[in-house]
Amino acid sequence: MEISTVLLRVIGSLPWLISSLLGIVEALWRMVLARIRLIYHAAKFPGLFAWPIVGNWLLLWNGNTRGEKWHSRRKMLTPAFHFKILDQFVPVFNSNGEEFIRQLRKRADGRAFDIWPLCKLLTLDVICETIMGVRVNAQTNSNSPYVKAVNDISTIIIERALRPWELSSFIFRFSKLGRRHQQCLDILHGTTDKVIQERKAELDKLSEGRTLDVDELGRRRRVAFLDLLLLIARDGSLSDADIREEVDTFMFEGHDTTAAAISFTVFLLSRHPAVQEKILEELEATFDSSKPLETSIQELSELKYLEMVIKESLRIYPPVCAVARQINSDLPLESSNLTIPAGTTLFLNFYLLHRDPDVFPDCESFDPERFIPEQTVRRNPFSYLPFSAGSRNCIGQRFAMLELKSIVAKLVWNFRILPDPNYDPELVWELILKSQNGISVRLEERSRNKTN
Ligand code: HEM
């Protein structure tokens, strides 16, 4: 081709090239303007330091989903937390709680020990039995591959977040951490898949007129959360993979959080013997002192002082101490002339919220009386958010409160909880708020057990 022809072609496509270039420049300009606007508004708020370009991205990375999947799933799952279903779970709290007490009895010699790992095993037992309907016996068999995989995967997630180069799935897959991650997933998914297939087969065998809570021999059978999911899935709205996803979410949201809440409550009680005595008084007014403590859902809801203690513990040590939210449209704040611009990621810190001295004077001190009804009604409901608020709040909060009450009641019923004078918790925020040096307490058995 001659040079003149090439030149003519180039000149001919110039208008197209220039308009494309202008289009790109305009798009970039709009992005820059939007960014400047965001920075302009955001700068008026007190907050974390933001780096140029990446902002707070290094602290927080959130995938962008508009929430349609979440919305339809949440609607499906809400009935699974109905009072009648929770009622069936209370015996699971009781039986696993009894095993917890048996394990603790071995440590009740007045010497300090770390109660955190035992709390984790307990809540894993509870969540596996209520959500999947299987007993993993974590408390008596803490070395099982399943229990180890559950523990390891949380640590791996944290370690990976601290190694930015391993955020790439490709690099991660070939790293040592990534390989262990895959091993854990294989064990966890393998177990969930097996349970799903077994429960599905049982469901298929349900004859006309038989209900889920009765087995083929007519014996009472406990309905697990998974059974409800399988029933919902019969109209084709959930695949096996979807079901596994939901089961996994509940398994992970529902056990570390409760373990943290139980262990922090035990720590606070170890420093407040008078509070323990008040809990005991309340229990002794309701239950027969000569028997092991066995609670029903009705009795648990009547333990008002115990509830105040747990609420105060969740105030000081909220296991989910922060959440993030992305703002989809400009949000003017009524109380000021500030606007939070669309595209901002808000980081809501419940740990600090619960320490607002205007709302909770002397905020570091443990005082369950803050939760007497007269005090609670005076406060803005958004000033205390251990389970978050709004449509994405904790779906399992009633489950959690019942479990916490059941376990803490058993603990105080059986033991005097004593402080470890050489210990103070060192708080860290990993996936949840926890203490990196464990939760050290001492236990002494109450005399009612010694005479039994
Ligand atoms: C003391 C124990 C617990 C605490 C403090 C807690 C706290 C929270 C918080 C703050 C959220 C909101 C997270 C966010 O906004 O990003 C949440 C969500 C959630 N929690 Fe809990 N939780 C606890 C126990 C449980 C239990 C026992 C279960 C299940 C049995 C559970 C299941 C869930 C689920 C599935 C979600 C996600 C809800 C959704 O996005 O629709 N949680 N939890």
Boltz pocket constraint, residues with backbone or C-beta under 6 A from the ligand:
constraints:
  - pocket:
      binder: B
      contacts: [[A, 70], [A, 74], [A, 249], [A, 250], [A, 253], [A, 254], [A, 255], [A, 257], [A, 258], [A, 261], [A, 318], [A, 319], [A, 320], [A, 323], [A, 324], [A, 385], [A, 386], [A, 387], [A, 388], [A, 391], [A, 392], [A, 393], [A, 394], [A, 395], [A, 396], [A, 397], [A, 399], [A, 400]]
      max_distance: 6.0
